[in-house]
Amino acid sequence: MSARTREADVVVIGGGPAGLASAASAADAGAKVVLVDRNRELGGILNQCIHDGFGLHAFGEVLTGPEFAARYIDRAFDAGVEVHPNTTVAELEASRELVCTTLGERYPLRAASVVLAMGCRERTRGMLQIPGTRPAGVYTAGTAQWLTNMRNLRVGKKILILGSGDIGLIMARRLTWEGAEVVGVVELLPYPSGLPRNITQCLEDYGIPLHLSHSATCIHGRERVESVTVARFDGRRQPVPGTEFEIECDTLLLSVGLIPENELSRRVGVRLDATTSGAFVDDRHMTNVPGVFSCGNVLHIHDLADWAAEEGARAGTQAAAYALGGPAKGGAKPIRIEPGDGIRYVVPQTASRGSKELLVSFRVTAPDENRTAEVLADGRVLASEDLRRAHPAEMVQMKVGCADGLDADRLEVRLT
């Protein structure tokens, strides 16, 4: 690359909670860190999350989204992280050479290691392929949140929410506070997909009806949404004939899932997991591309920003170790980690042979109570934890200790 190439030990892509924590921890480990973010202000989605509920795990106190972001922004600057805002990574090579663009300028940047922390995006109406007209008044829940909290704009007066994801639940409460009538939440699954606390605090406390095993089958309206046809869906996710009914509304919010922003990951050759839509990583959070790490919502969707930040901090420490110490020489074949009975996915997907401690994050396939989560090595139980309540909306983390170091062909996480 040209003589003007800028250099860093670690480049972190993304300025949300995972990226900020990753940059700060890498700098604390002695690395020269550059944080690249496409937004003008650091913090990512946290800046529009003016509700509380953040920080309890990370700081032992309840914070709003902007307050939580400010803590990590301060940490990053205090650690000496060099921040490049308003900057997009246009190119990323497996050699950890990047091309960045900002305000008309295009410059190369070389790193010894790279941390992918680009976050996620919302599913749109186009992805759902809901039949009907194309009137105004259809928003993703995150867009409605940004318009309400950041631009002080009213998105509608009579709101129907499709999907019971956490952003949609929080917006049901927020829009009720703003004087709108939230006529209901419609969820395809037979159980809510958001955190139980949000079902209670955002729906039940305000008498907002929740229609489980239902979904929208048609959107009506010419200039503006006028109503939505809703029907019951069976176990094969097909509408049940004769169960249709129409809900009058002028606005439809979509809260139907998040997708990791892995376009850059694909271009650099990162292997992706079909279940998480994020990268395959080892217990260092390194992908199959040497020196390229992944963390936060670009790796797998987190229900708590605290978990995303803590994962980012671990990835940043490992990225710094790689950058300052270089790749490990040789290395034994990694141990596969796979989901077993009752488990939807597990991160990381591999562990280093000889590791004495391992942290696994996973989600269950369906709500359940009084189950035991187990981690097995070639069929032998290494660790177990009793789960009074298990729910797909709540990520579970387990620490696995092995005094003699892990040595197995396969690890499995399962429910019993």
BATIVO-651187 format. One record per residue (C-alpha): x, y, z; residue in three letters. Coordinates in steps of 0.25 Angstrom, whole numbers, plus 2048, in hexadecimal, padded with zeros to 3 digits. Layout:
PT     x     y     z   residuo
PT     X     Y     Z       ALA
...
***
This chain:
PT     x     y     z   residuo
PT   800   800   800       MET
PT   804   80F   7FF       SER
PT   80E   816   808       ALA
PT   802   81D   80E       ARG
PT   7FD   810   814       THR
PT   7F9   812   823       ARG
PT   7FD   807   82C       GLU
PT   7F7   802   839       ALA
PT   7F9   7F5   842       ASP
PT   7EA   7F3   843       VAL
PT   7DE   7F9   83A       VAL
PT   7D0   7F8   840       VAL
PT   7C5   7FA   836       ILE
PT   7B8   7FF   83D       GLY
PT   7B6   809   848       GLY
PT   7AA   802   84F       GLY
PT   7AC   7FC   85D       PRO
PT   7B4   7F0   858       ALA
PT   7BD   7F8   850       GLY
PT   7C0   803   85A       LEU
PT   7C3   7F8   865       ALA
PT   7CB   7F0   85B       SER
PT   7D4   7FD   858       ALA
PT   7D5   801   866       ALA
PT   7DA   7F3   86B       SER
PT   7E3   7F1   85F       ALA
PT   7EA   7FF   863       ALA
PT   7EA   7FB   871       ASP
PT   7F2   7EF   86D       ALA
PT   7FD   7F8   867       GLY
PT   7F8   7F8   858       ALA
PT   7F7   804   84F       LYS
PT   7E9   804   84C       VAL
PT   7E1   80B   841       VAL
PT   7D1   80B   842       LEU
PT   7CA   80D   835       VAL
PT   7BB   811   835       ASP
PT   7B2   815   82A       ARG
PT   7AA   81E   833       ASN
PT   7AD   82D   838       ARG
PT   7AB   829   846       GLU
PT   7B0   81C   84D       LEU
PT   7A6   813   855       GLY
PT   79E   80D   849       GLY
PT   790   80A   84C       ILE
PT   792   80D   85B       LEU
PT   790   81C   858       ASN
PT   782   81A   854       GLN
PT   77F   811   860       CYS
PT   77B   81B   86A       ILE
PT   774   811   873       HIS
PT   77B   80A   87F       ASP
PT   77F   7FC   881       GLY
PT   78D   7FD   87D       PHE
PT   79A   7FB   885       GLY
PT   795   7F2   890       LEU
PT   79F   7E7   88D       HIS
PT   7AA   7EF   888       ALA
PT   7A9   7FA   893       PHE
PT   7A0   7F5   89D       GLY
PT   796   801   89B       GLU
PT   78B   804   892       VAL
PT   78E   80E   886       LEU
PT   787   813   87A       THR
PT   78D   80F   86C       GLY
PT   795   81D   86B       PRO
PT   79A   81C   879       GLU
PT   79F   80E   876       PHE
PT   7A6   812   869       ALA
PT   7AC   81E   870       ALA
PT   7B3   815   87A       ARG
PT   7BA   80D   86F       TYR
PT   7BD   819   867       ILE
PT   7C4   81F   872       ASP
PT   7CC   811   874       ARG
PT   7D0   811   866       ALA
PT   7D5   820   866       PHE
PT   7DC   81E   874       ASP
PT   7E3   811   86E       ALA
PT   7E9   81A   862       GLY
PT   7E0   814   857       VAL
PT   7E1   81C   84A       GLU
PT   7D3   81E   845       VAL
PT   7CF   820   836       HIS
PT   7C1   824   836       PRO
PT   7B9   826   829       ASN
PT   7C1   81C   823       THR
PT   7BD   80F   81B       THR
PT   7C6   803   818       VAL
PT   7C5   802   809       ALA
PT   7CF   7F6   808       GLU
PT   7D4   7EC   811       LEU
PT   7DF   7E1   80D       GLU
PT   7E3   7D4   814       ALA
PT   7F0   7DB   816       SER
PT   7E9   7E5   820       ARG
PT   7EB   7F0   816       GLU
PT   7DF   7F9   815       LEU
PT   7DB   805   80C       VAL
PT   7D3   810   814       CYS
PT   7CA   81B   80E       THR
PT   7C6   828   816       THR
PT   7C1   835   811       LEU
PT   7C6   833   803       GLY
PT   7D4   82E   808       GLU
PT   7D8   820   805       ARG
PT   7E4   81A   80D       TYR
PT   7EA   80C   80F       PRO
PT   7EC   807   81D       LEU
PT   7F4   7FA   821       ARG
PT   7F2   7F3   82E       ALA
PT   7F8   7E6   835       ALA
PT   7EA   7E2   839       SER
PT   7DC   7E7   836       VAL
PT   7D0   7E6   83F       VAL
PT   7C2   7E5   838       LEU
PT   7B8   7EC   840       ALA
PT   7AE   7F2   836       MET
PT   7A1   7EE   83D       GLY
PT   794   7EA   836       CYS
PT   788   7EF   82E       ARG
PT   779   7ED   82F       GLU
PT   771   7E4   826       ARG
PT   769   7EC   81C       THR
PT   75B   7EA   816       ARG
PT   762   7E6   809       GLY
PT   768   7DB   810       MET
PT   75B   7D6   816       LEU
PT   753   7D8   809       GLN
PT   746   7DC   80F       ILE
PT   73C   7DD   804       PRO
PT   733   7EA   802       GLY
PT   735   7F8   7FE       THR
PT   742   801   801       ARG
PT   73C   80D   809       PRO
PT   744   816   813       ALA
PT   744   812   821       GLY
PT   74C   805   821       VAL
PT   759   806   829       TYR
PT   763   7FD   82F       THR
PT   762   7FF   83F       ALA
PT   771   804   83F       GLY
PT   76D   80F   835       THR
PT   761   813   83D       ALA
PT   76A   814   849       GLN
PT   774   81D   842       TRP
PT   769   826   83D       LEU
PT   762   827   84A       THR
PT   76E   828   853       ASN
PT   778   82F   84B       MET
PT   76F   838   842       ARG
PT   763   83A   84B       ASN
PT   75A   836   83F       LEU
PT   74D   82E   841       ARG
PT   74C   822   838       VAL
PT   73D   81F   83A       GLY
PT   731   820   843       LYS
PT   72C   812   842       LYS
PT   737   807   842       ILE
PT   737   7F8   840       LEU
PT   745   7F1   842       ILE
PT   748   7E5   83A       LEU
PT   752   7DC   842       GLY
PT   755   7DC   851       SER
PT   764   7DF   851       GLY
PT   769   7E8   85C       ASP
PT   76A   7F5   853       ILE
PT   75C   7F3   84F       GLY
PT   757   7F1   85E       LEU
PT   75F   7FD   863       ILE
PT   759   805   858       MET
PT   74B   801   85C       ALA
PT   74D   807   869       ARG
PT   754   813   864       ARG
PT   749   817   85A       LEU
PT   73F   815   864       THR
PT   746   81F   86D       TRP
PT   746   828   860       GLU
PT   737   827   860       GLY
PT   735   81D   855       ALA
PT   72C   811   856       GLU
PT   733   804   854       VAL
PT   728   7FB   850       VAL
PT   730   7EE   851       GLY
PT   73D   7E6   84F       VAL
PT   73C   7DA   845       VAL
PT   746   7CE   847       GLU
PT   748   7C3   83D       LEU
PT   74E   7BA   848       LEU
PT   745   7B3   853       PRO
PT   74E   7BB   85D       TYR
PT   753   7C9   85E       PRO
PT   761   7CB   857       SER
PT   765   7D7   861       GLY
PT   76A   7D7   86F       LEU
PT   75F   7D3   879       PRO
PT   762   7E0   881       ARG
PT   75E   7E8   874       ASN
PT   751   7E0   873       ILE
PT   74D   7E4   881       THR
PT   752   7F2   881       GLN
PT   74F   7F6   873       CYS
PT   742   7EE   86F       LEU
PT   73B   7E9   87C       GLU
PT   73D   7F6   884       ASP
PT   736   7FE   879       TYR
PT   72B   7F3   875       GLY
PT   731   7F1   867       ILE
PT   72C   7E4   861       PRO
PT   735   7DA   85C       LEU
PT   731   7D0   851       HIS
PT   73A   7C4   851       LEU
PT   73A   7BA   846       SER
PT   735   7C5   83D       HIS
PT   73B   7CE   831       SER
PT   737   7D8   827       ALA
PT   732   7D3   81A       THR
PT   72F   7E0   813       CYS
PT   731   7EF   814       ILE
PT   726   7F8   810       HIS
PT   726   807   80C       GLY
PT   728   810   801       ARG
PT   730   81D   805       GLU
PT   731   818   814       ARG
PT   730   80B   81B       VAL
PT   721   809   81E       GLU
PT   720   7FB   824       SER
PT   728   7ED   824       VAL
PT   722   7E0   823       THR
PT   727   7D6   82D       VAL
PT   725   7C7   82E       ALA
PT   728   7BB   837       ARG
PT   734   7B3   832       PHE
PT   736   7A4   834       ASP
PT   742   79C   839       GLY
PT   747   79C   82B       ARG
PT   746   7AB   82A       ARG
PT   73B   7AB   820       GLN
PT   72E   7B4   822       PRO
PT   722   7AC   827       VAL
PT   716   7AF   81E       PRO
PT   70A   7B6   824       GLY
PT   712   7BC   830       THR
PT   715   7CA   829       GLU
PT   711   7D7   82F       PHE
PT   714   7E5   82C       GLU
PT   71B   7EF   835       ILE
PT   719   7FE   832       GLU
PT   726   806   834       CYS
PT   72D   811   82D       ASP
PT   73B   80C   830       THR
PT   742   7FE   82F       LEU
PT   74F   7FC   837       LEU
PT   757   7F0   833       LEU
PT   75F   7E9   83F       SER
PT   762   7DC   838       VAL
PT   771   7D9   83A       GLY
PT   77F   7DE   838       LEU
PT   789   7DA   82E       ILE
PT   798   7DB   831       PRO
PT   79F   7E5   827       GLU
PT   7A9   7DB   821       ASN
PT   7AB   7E0   813       GLU
PT   7B9   7E5   816       LEU
PT   7BB   7D7   81D       SER
PT   7B7   7D0   810       ARG
PT   7C0   7D8   808       ARG
PT   7CC   7D5   810       VAL
PT   7C9   7C6   810       GLY
PT   7C4   7C4   81E       VAL
PT   7BC   7B7   81F       ARG
PT   7AE   7BA   824       LEU
PT   7A4   7B1   82D       ASP
PT   797   7AF   826       ALA
PT   790   7AF   834       THR
PT   796   7BC   83A       THR
PT   799   7C3   82C       SER
PT   7A6   7C7   833       GLY
PT   7B4   7C1   832       ALA
PT   7B9   7B4   837       PHE
PT   7C3   7B8   842       VAL
PT   7CC   7B1   84B       ASP
PT   7CD   7B3   85A       ASP
PT   7D6   7C0   857       ARG
PT   7CB   7C5   84E       HIS
PT   7D4   7C4   842       MET
PT   7CD   7C0   835       THR
PT   7D3   7B6   82B       ASN
PT   7DB   7C2   825       VAL
PT   7E7   7C3   82E       PRO
PT   7E8   7D0   835       GLY
PT   7D9   7D4   833       VAL
PT   7D0   7D3   83F       PHE
PT   7C1   7D5   841       SER
PT   7B8   7D9   84C       CYS
PT   7AB   7DF   850       GLY
PT   79F   7DF   848       ASN
PT   7A6   7DD   83B       VAL
PT   7AA   7CF   841       LEU
PT   79D   7CC   847       HIS
PT   791   7D4   84C       ILE
PT   792   7D7   85A       HIS
PT   786   7DB   863       ASP
PT   78E   7E4   86C       LEU
PT   798   7EE   868       ALA
PT   7A0   7EB   875       ASP
PT   7A3   7DD   86F       TRP
PT   7A7   7E3   861       ALA
PT   7B1   7EC   868       ALA
PT   7B7   7E1   871       GLU
PT   7B8   7D8   865       GLU
PT   7BF   7E4   85D       GLY
PT   7C9   7E6   869       ALA
PT   7CD   7D7   868       ARG
PT   7CF   7D8   859       ALA
PT   7D7   7E5   85A       GLY
PT   7E0   7DF   864       THR
PT   7E3   7D3   85B       GLN
PT   7E4   7DC   84F       ALA
PT   7EF   7E4   856       ALA
PT   7F6   7D7   85A       ALA
PT   7F6   7D2   84C       TYR
PT   7FB   7E0   847       ALA
PT   806   7E1   851       LEU
PT   80A   7D3   852       GLY
PT   807   7CE   844       GLY
PT   800   7C1   840       PRO
PT   802   7B4   848       ALA
PT   80D   7AB   842       LYS
PT   806   79E   83D       GLY
PT   7FB   79A   847       GLY
PT   7F3   78E   849       ALA
PT   7E6   78B   842       LYS
PT   7DA   793   848       PRO
PT   7CF   78D   850       ILE
PT   7C1   78E   849       ARG
PT   7B6   794   852       ILE
PT   7A8   790   84E       GLU
PT   79A   792   852       PRO
PT   793   786   858       GLY
PT   785   783   85C       ASP
PT   77D   790   85F       GLY
PT   788   799   85B       ILE
PT   786   7A2   84E       ARG
PT   795   7A7   84D       TYR
PT   7A2   7A8   855       VAL
PT   7AD   7B3   854       VAL
PT   7B8   7B0   852       PRO
PT   7B8   7A5   849       GLN
PT   7C6   79F   84C       THR
PT   7CF   79F   858       ALA
PT   7DE   79F   859       SER
PT   7E4   791   85D       ARG
PT   7EA   793   86B       GLY
PT   7E2   79F   86F       SER
PT   7DF   79F   87E       LYS
PT   7D3   7A8   87E       GLU
PT   7C8   7AA   873       LEU
PT   7BC   7B3   873       LEU
PT   7B0   7AE   86A       VAL
PT   7A4   7B7   866       SER
PT   798   7B0   861       PHE
PT   788   7B0   85F       ARG
PT   77E   7A6   862       VAL
PT   774   7A2   857       THR
PT   767   7A4   85F       ALA
PT   762   7A9   86C       PRO
PT   764   79F   877       ASP
PT   765   79E   887       GLU
PT   76E   797   890       ASN
PT   778   791   887       ARG
PT   787   78F   888       THR
PT   791   794   87E       ALA
PT   79D   78B   87C       GLU
PT   7AA   78C   875       VAL
PT   7B0   77E   871       LEU
PT   7BD   77A   86B       ALA
PT   7BC   76E   863       ASP
PT   7B0   76A   86B       GLY
PT   7B6   76D   879       ARG
PT   7AF   779   881       VAL
PT   7B9   784   883       LEU
PT   7B0   78E   889       ALA
PT   7A1   790   88C       SER
PT   798   79B   890       GLU
PT   789   79A   895       ASP
PT   780   7A4   88D       LEU
PT   773   7A7   894       ARG
PT   76E   7AE   888       ARG
PT   773   7AC   87A       ALA
PT   76E   7B5   86E       HIS
PT   774   7B7   860       PRO
PT   773   7C6   863       ALA
PT   77E   7C5   86E       GLU
PT   78C   7C1   86B       MET
PT   793   7B8   874       VAL
PT   7A1   7B8   878       GLN
PT   7A9   7AD   87F       MET
PT   7B8   7AC   883       LYS
PT   7BE   79F   881       VAL
PT   7CB   79C   889       GLY
PT   7D5   791   886       CYS
PT   7E1   791   890       ALA
PT   7E9   787   886       ASP
PT   7E5   78F   87A       GLY
PT   7DA   78B   870       LEU
PT   7DD   77F   868       ASP
PT   7D2   779   860       ALA
PT   7CD   777   852       ASP
PT   7C0   77D   854       ARG
PT   7B8   786   85E       LEU
PT   7A9   786   85F       GLU
PT   7A0   790   866       VAL
PT   792   78A   869       ARG
PT   786   78B   872       LEU
PT   781   77F   87B       THR
***
